[in-house]
Amino acid sequence: MKSDYGPRSWLRLEGLGFSYGNAELFKDSSLDVAEGETVAMTGASGCGKSTLLRLISGLLRPSAGVINLDGEILDDPGRYVEPGRRGIGLVFQDAALFPHLKVSANILFGRPAADPRSLEALNRLSILLELEGLLDRYPHELSGGQQQRVALARALAPEPRLLLLDEAFAGLDRQRKRRVIPELREKLDALGVTVLAVSHDAEEAMLLAKRVVMLDGGKIVQDGSPEELAQKPASPAVEAFFAPLPWA
């Protein structure tokens, strides 16, 4: 949650690198995300976006550098915190809901349903994400946007320290993205949760966050507002990526 004294550094990546065999997939990059901030990371396929999320979540281990979350070192040459102990929520393109469970059970999966804290989380998130009338439905009875809201509620129910979105809206068409993403962004801002979102779509990145980080060839090549990246690109790759946007 956000501090009463303003945002503070929450997620810090220092000199992060990842190699697979002789291939260097992510190169000596650093990033600082403030508490309560939403940052969108974008770039062409294969640029290292999803690799970075897997490093942060602990699904992959970096070959160099440090990952620090809320003052705790999660990964460095001498320390490794298991994925399940990092306090990180994940939402993927495929909502990955359990088809045999109702919405309410999907949201509380892995948590004791009778626990007052679980019920409070279910009530709070169902109101915030407008799921109250859907709690007794099954996933196949929901639209794509509704399924993503349920997946988001499930990721938020344990009150994670960090929320990672990996192409979470790629399954929505352009018009749905333009409607759904700003609404969800507003709700995440209201919760004060820190978010790092990955998208290969320049417009989606612009809708997701006020700060966009562009990757190219496994390196961070520009970090700024969507307008800055579109109007003052730091490289030909950035210019080409944002050029199709009407406001570029």
Secondary structure, DSSP 8 states (H G I E B T S, - for coil): ---TT---EEEEEEEEEEEETTEEEEEEEEEEEETT-EEEEE-STTSSHHHHHHHHHTSS--SEEEEEETTEEEEETTEE--GGGS-EEEEESS----TTS-HHHHHTTTS-TTSHHHHHHHHHHHHHTT-GGGTTS-GGGS-HHHHHHHHHHHHHTT--SEEEEESTTTTS-HHHHHHHHHHHHHHHHHHT--EEEEES-HHHHHHH-SEEEEEETTEEEEEE-HHHHHHS-SSHHHHHHHTTSTT-
